[in-house]
């Protein structure tokens, strides 16, 4: 690990500790609100990724006139 990587890692640790310290000062209701908002944002991101993945699978299945589960049953190599 070089000097720059080490400095970046130390900065990241300091930022994390700063966030933890500030979070610990919040009231219980404020902590719940922060976590709830974070969960909502993450859930939205995951739903978008799921939609994209399902769209790609659907496109693949239509393009090659096959279902993904059928391809998964085919062995890739004979051992």
Secondary structure, DSSP 8 states (H G I E B T S, - for coil): --HHHHHHHHHHHHHHHHHHHHHHTS-HHHHHHHHHHHHHHHHHHHHHHHHHHHHHHHHHHHHHTS-HHHHHHS-SS--
